[in-house]
């Protein structure tokens, strides 16, 4: 795609006003550019910068791309467009429904307004998420709760506009009594806070038809000049508003204004400095999209003091470090939002390549904020021993009933440490991790709606859709454990409204393990993943995989059950060739008297099964609403169950059907150099 200087300066070069096309030669104010197309947007790249998107490019070529274009993150941008569009359909419908209710009440109806406007509004809400439906004219000129008044909306979309300039059209409209009122349209505003070339903003404007205003902000004047050129070339001046300014200061300026429906934070490195100001600038029931590329901080134990200063918690050490990183970032967002009476709901949280990406719904919900302590957990990690972990929630959210019989939450202190100083399985000292977010990482309804969109998009526009589908289906299985709804037909047509998750729900099985890693503990050959999964399923446990890492196993079995299965693997399939060394984790696990029954005074006693409604201490608990004091999800059978390594049972029927994990297609696959 790169062109030579001779070609770039040839008479064939077009002006910036030409219709955008991929590979164009553009001449503007004495400078020559080449266009790159991604999605439906085009960006202008100086002629001396390589424009090839071939992943096999040399390291030298990728370094030259540092400012203008990083094809590695197209997956991130494709996914973001689909996620924001899915959220936007929900947001638009809610605003339309609120507007319809206002019209029904009608205290401020204009003279001569028809009586069928509310019915028309409701019909639009039910029928249409498409662009034509959203643009249909309504008789009334009022805005709803989700949109700023005409004057204030102008200030929201363009901070440089003056109050007098915005007020003039309104006074003119009042002077002309016969002039038709401006048709109402639900507002949907987006802020690309760290925009660089503006590619994200361009794609949002092109591919999200109901977006009414998009602000593309960057503190670099050169970057904003590039944004302006790209906006002009794409003919999006009416939708995208370039802004030069510090992102933090710009977002804080919206503390006393109507903010944005969506804020996208995609920095180079950590997003931690931008989170608090983004919470201030986002609307109630808005979407916060956050990228962090500092995996050396949130997913590594080499700089734990830095991890704490950035995210307010200590990193997880071990195979699940990236999943721990997701929970640290969510904890930082949740704790920041809670200061302002706002609660978060993770819609989608993914560890991708060298970075993480989370999509979080933010609501003004003081009652939900009270549940946060009961959803925040510490982790006792046996990272130097057998790899087992134990969770400890900071508080308890217990459901009780008032005098009328209505349920409400009672908040209390959690019991003392949920784990001893030493691991109960191998005797090794444990380390403290967190605090971190202990709720679900995803919203099932949101993922289902994004997947439904993939049936309608063009593969040329979204070339990464195979990977998107594979990763989303894996994330969906993390929540549902692959259990399909009884009535599959009911899921074919999905309402745009995204169901709200239970704000008190916690994740009793937040991390995964790798079979080869636990096999190394007892120095045996690793069991095939299918065989281990089959053994867990045969015992009645649910099993799936994690989107974070190939070969991962995520289950609701306790570590006691897992080690029981592994000792049976050694006994049945892989006897040890050499005795285990003294004072090792493997020796401690394998030297236990019996893993199939508890012994008292030398006599075996069967362990009573533990059900979902009781804790391992025998205390009754409300599984649906209350946090339990258990360190792991309650075991169904303790360790008194038969172990059968059924590989057929452990295989998934759709294995190999989806692209679940992406392998790095070239050396130095990463974020490239920081823009200068």
N, C-alpha and C positions, 0 to 999 in steps of 0.2 A: 504493500500500500504506500510505502514511502516513495517520494518523487524526487528527482534530481533538481538542482538549482535551475538548470536550463528549462526544464519543464515548468517549474513553478513560476518563472518570469516570462513565460511564453504568452502570446496574445490570447491563448485559450483560457487563461485565468479569469474567473468571474468575480463580480462584486459581492459584497457582503449581503446585498439584498436579493441575491439569487435564491431560487428554491433549494433548500438543503438536500444534499445527496452524499453518500459515502464516497470518500476518495476524491472529493472536489479540490480544485486549486482555487483559492480565494485570495484576491489582492485587495488590501484595505489600508489606506493612508501610508503607502509605501512599504508595507510589510506583506510577506507572503505566508499563507497558511494552507494546511491540508485538513480536511474534515475526517473525523472518526464518527461512525454511527454506533450507538449502543441503545438498545431498545428502540424507541421512536425518536430519540434525541440525537443531535449532532453537536460535536464540540470542535472548535478550531484549535489546531496545534501548529506552532511555528514550523516552517519547512525543514529546519535542521534537527528536528526531534523525530526519532523513529516512531512510526505509527503502527507497526506490526503488532497484532495481538497473538502471535504464535507463541505458545507457552515454552517452546524450545529455544527461545532467544537466549543469547549469551548474557552473562552477568554484566558485561560492559554496556550492552544495549539497554538493559533494564535500568541501569543507573541513570541513563540519559532521560528516562521517562519519569523521573522522580516528581516533577511538578504537575505534569499535565494529565497523565492517564495511567491507571493501574488496572490491567485486565484481570488480575487475580481477584479483585473485589467485585467483579460483575455479579457473582453469586449473591453477595451481600446486597447489591442494589436491586437485582431482580426480586429477591425475597422481600426487600423492604417495600417495593412498589405494590406487590401483591398483599402484603400484610396491612399496609396503610389503606389500600383500597377496600379490603375486607372490613377494617375498622370504620372506614368512612361511610360505608353503606349502613352500618349500624347507627352511626352518629347522625347521619342525614335523616334517617327514618324517625329517630327519637325526636329530633327537632321539628320535623313535620307533624308528628303527633301532638307535640306541645302547642304548636301553632294552631292546629285544628281545634284543640280544646279552648284556646284563647278566642278563636272565632265563634265557638259555640257560646261562650259566656257573653261575648259581644258588648262589653261596656264601652268600648271605644270604636264602635263601628262607624264607618264613614257614611255620610248621607247617600242614599241610593244604592247601598251595597246589597247584593242579592242574598237570598236565604240559603242558596245551595253551595256556598263556598266551603263550609266545613265538610260536607259530604264529598266535594271534589277533592279536598285536601287528603281525606282519609283514603279515597280511591287511589290517589297518587302514591300514598305511602305503601299501600298493599301491592300496587302494580309495579312500581318502578324503581329499579335501581339504575336504569340506563340514563344516559345523558338527556335524551329528549323529554323523558318524564320529569326529571328534576328541573328542567327549564320551562315547563308549562306555566303559563301566566295565571296568576291568581288575582282576584278583584281587589284585595286589600293590600295596602302598602305598609302595614306594620311589620316589625321584626319580632321574632320570638325570643325566649329566654336565652337561647344559645347564640344569638347574633347581636352584635353591638348596634346601637342606633346609627343612623346614616352618618352623622357627624363624627361620632366616636369611632366607628369602623374605619373611616378614612385615616384617623390618627393611628389606629392599630396597624393598618396595612403599610403605611408610609410615615415613618417618624419624622421625615423632613418636611412634610406638608404643613402649611400654616392654617390656623383655625379660621381666619377670615376667608381664605380661598375655599375651604370646605363648606363654610356657611352660606356662601353666595348662591349655589344652586338651590338650596333649600328655600331661601327667601324668594328666589325667582319662581319656584313652584307654588309658593303660597300666593304670590301676586297673580298668578294665572289660574283662576278658579276652574276654568274649563279644561285645563290640561289633565290628561289621563294619569292616575297615580302609577308610580313605578311598580312593576310586578314584584311580588315578594319572592325571595329565593333563599333557601337555607344556606348559611355561610359555612364554609369548611376551609380553615386557614392552616397553613403549614409553615414552620420555620426550619430552614436548613441552617443551623447556627454556625457551622464551620464548613463553608461551602466550597472553598478552593476555586475550581473552574466552574462550579455551578452545575455539574453534571446531574447530581441527584435532583436538584430543583427543576432542571429541564425535564427530566424523566417524569417527575411527579406531575408537572404541568401537562405533559403530553399524554400520559397514560392513566391519569386519574381525572376523568372528565368533569366531575362535580367539584373539584378544587377551585375555590373562588379567588384565593389570594395566596401566593407563596413568597415568603421573604428569603432571599439568598444573601446571607451575611458572611463577611470575612473582615478581619482587621487589617489585612494587607491591601493597600491601594492597588497594587499591580494585579492581585487576584480579582478584585472587584472590577477593574477595567476588563479583565478577561471574561468575567461573568457578563458584563454589559454587552460585549461583542457577541458572546454565545446566545444571549437572550435576543439580541437584534437579529442574528442570523436565523434563529429558530422562529422568529416572528411571535414572541411571547411577551412583548412589552406590557400588554394589558393584564397579564396574570402574575408575572414574576417581578418583584421589587428588589433590586440590588441595594445592599446597605453596607456602608463601611463603618466598622465599629468593633470594639471589644465585645465578644459574645456574652461574657458574664455581665458587664455593665448594661448591655442592650437588653438582656432578659430581665435584669432587676428593674429596668425602667417600666415594666409591665405590672409591678406590684399592685398599683391602684387602677389598672385598666383591664378591659376584657383582653384575655391573652389569646393563645393559639390552641387550636384543636389538636395539632400534632407538633411535637418538637423532636427533631432528629439531631442527636449528638454523635458525630463520627470523627473524633479527633485522632491525631497521631499520638498514640500512647494511652494514658488513662483519661477517662471522662470524669473522674472524681471532682475536680475543681468546678465543673459546670453543673453538677447535679442540683445543688441548692437553688441556684438562680433559675434553672429550668423548671423546678417545682413552683417557683413564684410566678412564672410566665405562662403556665399551662392552664387551660380552662378546666372547669369541673367536668369530670368524665372525659378527660383528654387522654391522648396516647403519647407516651414517652419512649422513644427509640434510642437505645444506648449501645455504642460500640466501645470496647476496650481492647487495645492491642498489646498491653503490657503483661503478657502471660508470664514473663520472668518475675513479676511481682505477685499477681493474684493466684498463680498456679505453681509457685516454687517456694521452697523453704530457705533459699539462700539469702533473702532480704526480708525476713519476717517483720522486722521493725518498720520497714517501708510499707509493707502490706497493711499493718495496723494503722499507720498514719494516713494511708489513702482510703482504706475501706472500713476501718473500725473493727477489724478482726484479724486473727492469725490464720495462715494458709493451711490447707489440708496437705499432709505429706503422704504420698503413695499413689497408686494407680488412679484414684478418683480425684486427683488434684484439680482437674479442669472443672469437674462438676462442683467441687468445693469453691472454685473461683466464681462460678455463676452465683452461688449462694452468698458469697461475700459481697458481690456487686449489688445483688438484690437487697441485702441487708443495709448497705449504704444508702440506697434509694429509699427504702422503707423508713429508715430512721430519720432521714432528712424530711420526707413528706409528713411524718407523724408530728413534727414540731408545729406544723400549720394545720393540724386537724385533717390531714389527707391520708387516705389509705391506698395501698397499691394492690393490684392484682396482676401477677405475671401471666400474660397471654401466651408468650412463647419465649423460651430461654435456650439458646443454642451455643455450644462450643464448636467453632468452625475454624479449621486450619490452625492459624497462629493467633486467633482472636476470639472474643465472645461477642454475641449480639443478643440483646434482650428487648422485648416489646412489652411494655408495662402500662396497664390502664390505671389512671390516677383519679380518685374520687374524693370529694369533700364528704367524709363519713367519720365524724368523731367517735361514734360507737364502735366502728370497725377498728379504729386506731387503738382502742382499749384492748383488743385481742392480740396486738403485736408482740407483747412480752411472752405470751403463751405460744407464739409461733417462732420465737427466736431461740436458737439452740446452741449449746456448747457440745463439743465432741471429744470424747476420750479415745485417742487413737493409739493402737499398738503398732506403730509404724516400724519399730525396731525388732518386733517379734513376729507374731503370726499374721499381722495385718488386720485383725478384727477391730471394730470400732463400736462405741457405745454413745448414744445421744442423751443429752440432758437439757430439757427445756427450762427456760428461766422462770416461767410462771405457769399457773394452771387456769384454763378457761373451762369452768364447769357450768353446765346448763341446769337450771332449776326452774321452778314455776312460782309465780306470784299468787296472790289470793284469788285472782280471777281464773287461774289455771293457765295463764299465758307464759310461755317459756322466756327466760332471759338469762344472760350470762352473769356468773359470779366469778370474780377474778381473785385469785389467791396465790400465796407463795408455793413454789414447788418444794417437794421433799428434798432431803439432803443429797449428797452425791449419788448418782446412779451407778457409779463404778468405783472399784477399789483403786488404790494406787498402782496395783499390779494387775495385769490382764488375767481374767478368770480362766482363760483357756490355756495360756502358756506360761504365765508367771512373769512376763517381761514388764518393765515399767512402761506406763502409758504417758502420752503427751497430750496437752490441752490444745484444742483447736477452736477457732471461732472467737466471739459469737457470729453466727451466720443465719440466714433465712432458712426456716424449717418447714415452710409450706410447699405446696406443689409448684413445680417449675412451669407448668403449661396449663392452658385452659382447653379442654377437649373440644368444646363447641367452636372455639376460634380456629383451631387447627383443621377441623372438619370443613369449615367454610373457606379457608385458604386452599385446601386440597380441591374443593369443588370448583374453584376458579381456574385451576389448571386444565380443566376440561374445555375451557372457553378461550384460552389464550393461544397466540400464534407461537410456534416453536422458534421461528426466526427472530421474533422479538425477545423471547426468553429462552436462549439456548441452554441455560443451566436448569431447565425445568425438571429433567430427569433426576438430577441430584436433589433439587428442592423436594420433589415428591418422596424420594427415598428417605431423606433426613426427617421430613415431617411425619411420615408414617412410623418411623422408628421412635420419634418423640411422642407420638400418639400412643404407641404401645407401652411407653414408660409409665403412662398414667393409667391406661386401661388393662395392661398386661395382655393385650391382644384379644380380650374378650369382646366379641362383636355383639351389637344389640340384637335382641330377639326378633324385632321387626325391622329388617334391613330396608324394606321399601320406604319406611318412614324417614330414613336419612337421605333419600335421593333428592328431595326438595327441602332445602334448608331456609328457614326464615332469616332475613338479614340481621336480626337482633341477636347479639352474642349473649348466651346465658351467663348470668353472674354466678361465679363459684361460691361455695360456702366460705365466708370470710374467716371461719375458725378452723378450717381443715388444716391438718398437719401431715407431713410425710414421715411415716414410721420406718421407711426403708429408703433413705435418701441417697445411698451410694451403691456402686456396683463393685464386683471383684473380677479378677482375671484367673481362670483355672490354672494356667501355667505358673502364676505367682504363688498361689497357695500350695501347689505341688512342690515348689522349691523349698517350702518351709519344712516338709517332712521328707525331702530328698527322694521323691519317687517320680516316675514318669508321669507327665501330665495327662489327665483323662481327656478324651475328645470332648469338645464342648457339647456335642449332641448327647453323649453318654451322661454327662453331669446334669444337663438340663432334663434328660429323661428320668434320672433318679429323683430329682426334685419334684417333677410333675407326678411321678408314680406315688410319691409320698403325700401328694395333695397340695403341694405348694404351687404358687404362681411364678412363672419365670418369663423373662423377656431379655432384651439387650438394651444397652445404653447407646444413645446417638454419639456419645463422646469418643468411643474407642471400639475398634473391631475386636471381636472375641470376648467382649464383656458379657457378664451375667448379672442381671438385676433380678432379685427375688425377694419375696416376703418371708423367706425362711430366716430363722435366727442363726447366729454364728455357731451356736451349739449344734444345730441341725446340720450346718454345712460341714463342720469338722467331724461329725458322726459319719456323714457320707464319704468324706475323704479317708477316714480310717478304714471304712469298709472297702473303699477302692484299693487301698494297700493290701488288705486281707484277701480280697477276691481276685484282683486283676494284676496288681503290680507289687509283689513282695519286695521288701528292701534287700538289696544285695549286701549292704554293709550296715552295721549298727550305727545308730545316731550318736553323735558326740554328747557328752555330759553338758548340762547347763545350756542347752539350746532349746529354742521354742518347739522344734519338731519333736525332740526327745520328751518334753513335758506333755505334749499332746498325745503321743503314741504310748506313753507309759501309764496313762490313766487306767485304773483297774478294769473299767467297763464303760463303753460308750453307748451300750444298748439298754442299760437299766441302771437305776440308782441303787447303791448298796448301803445298807444300814446294818452295822455289826456283822458284816460278812454275808448277810442274807439279801438276796436280790428282791427288790420291790418294784413293781411296775409303776411308771410315772403316770399320773392321771392326765388325760388329754386336756389341753388348755384351749378353750374356744375363743372366738373373736370377742365375746362379751365379757371376758375376765382377763385380768392381768396375770402375770406369772406369780404375783404374790397372793393370788386368789381374791383380790378385791374386785367388786363389780364396778364396771365403767360403762359409760355411754360412748360407744365407738364412733357414732356418727357425729357427735358434737363436742365431746370432752377430750382433752389431752390426757393420755394415760401416763403413769409414772414409769412405765417399762422402758428399758433401754433399747429394745428392738421390737419389731412387730411381734405380738404374741405367737408363739409356736403352736401349731395344731397338735403335734404328737410328742413334744419334748424330744427325747432321743430313743424312744421305744417304738421304732418302726422298721419295717423291712426295707432294705435298700436294693433296688433293682436298676441296673444300668441299661435302660431301654433306649437305644439310639433312635429308633423309629419314632418313639414318643417325643424325643427331644428335638426332632427336626420340625421346622415350620413349613407349612404347605407352600408358602410363597417365597421360600428361601431362594435367592438369586434372581428374583423377579424385579427388584428395585435396586437402584444405585444408592446404597445406604452409606457408604464411606468413600471419600475421595482421597486418592493417593496423590502425593505431590508430583506433578508432571515434569518438574525440572528442578535442578539444583538451586539452592537459595530461594526457594518458594516462600515469599514473605511479603512484608509491607513495603519493601524498597526503601530508598533513602528518604529522610525527612526533606520536605520542600524548603528551599532556601529563597 
